[in-house]
């Protein structure tokens, strides 16, 4: 366990009803006791909350009216003694309280240090610690549920199970090599090892198959809205966001920059980008916006290509279809409240197998059909975040790919009847790679880097 006591503000900065200053470490209770005018906290039962006042030792005056919560280790988040002091929300009050606590010998916590201590003290493993930040950053209920399952240890338990199967295989080989005289120990054959490694291989493959969906839930779909100027791109964004985030006018070229907004579409978080209309233009400011739009296009997971039902297909429309060829595209024919001039058969031909949706955004028609098309494109129907073990973290996905590659090397070695003691090297490497996911075989520098991404006070 750590020897010093850390403290930080654990609530967002700004005005609010309550703010919390958290302490964790061996001196947490004694530091709070020096400042607290009320019940003697050193004598208080664990997991109790007490009303009192904080006295500033320098002036001997009341600094704040507070509620102090006492939680003694190891039954705390960090497995250390923890005190949470609830004061009035506001910049001045909470910062003054923090300064008084720091003056009594506590150290300002680094970003994520409370969660880091929970990991180092064995309360959670590394994948669970990373899920804490996923939970904080979740944009939808489904993303939150996936993070909660990972925080609860669902992924950790599966990884531990796979590692145990590999460990038993390696141990069996080691016994055969070190103690060949033991007749009662079954010899590990290539066929036996192939059976065991293939089971692990299939499970990792299944995790990676779900990883794309998990990553979408965690990070959101980068979604670009494109089309000629004044076809209704900004209206589409406002309809999905349910707010007037973009400027909507009858003047082509009004959107001169890239506008971003997160949208919850049936549990799928969309990082929605409303781009400047892509066209040739002499306006310098608009031209910069067009170039940014082209860049966004290449970085997007989904393209919403908007056309005008009341106009014939133009050369610019056809060029847009060419620009998004090979990408995930949903074509939206907007303004169906206007007399139809667009060639629908030509649109479907250009869209190829991608969905084509009709909308009249002014009358709020077609939004449900569009949302269903988006969900079906990436999740093939309803997403089940309850029963599946989703891998959503990029680091975990890369490690699983490395583990799959190492197991593939082992299986290739078995097929060519490579000596089994050489094959086990790749099996052992797989065991170590999987250990990096939960933090059993991870380097200290990586741990520091991961926790530095957390918010202060968590």
MONOR-V314494 format. One record per run of one state. SS is the DSSP state (H for helix, E for strand, - for the rest). FROM is the first residue (numbers start at 0). LEN is the number of residues. If there is no record, write none. Layout:
BEGIN
SS,FROM,LEN / SS,FROM,LEN
END
This chain:
BEGIN
-,0,5 / E,5,4 / -,9,8 / E,17,7 / -,24,3 / H,27,8 / E,35,3 / -,38,2 / H,40,3 / -,43,4 / E,47,9 / -,56,4 / E,60,11 / -,71,10 / E,81,7 / -,88,2 / H,90,13 / -,103,3 / E,106,2 / -,108,4 / H,112,8 / -,120,5 / H,125,12 / -,137,3 / H,140,11 / -,151,2 / H,153,25 / -,178,11 / H,189,30 / -,219,1 / E,220,7 / -,227,5 / H,232,9 / -,241,17 / E,258,7 / -,265,2 / E,267,7 / -,274,9 / H,283,15 / -,298,3 / E,301,7 / -,308,6 / H,314,9 / -,323,5 / E,328,6 / -,334,9 / H,343,8 / -,351,4 / E,355,3 / -,358,1 / E,359,1 / H,360,3 / -,363,1 / E,364,1 / -,365,1 / H,366,13 / -,379,14 / H,393,22 / -,415,4 / H,419,19 / -,438,5 / H,443,8 / -,451,7
END
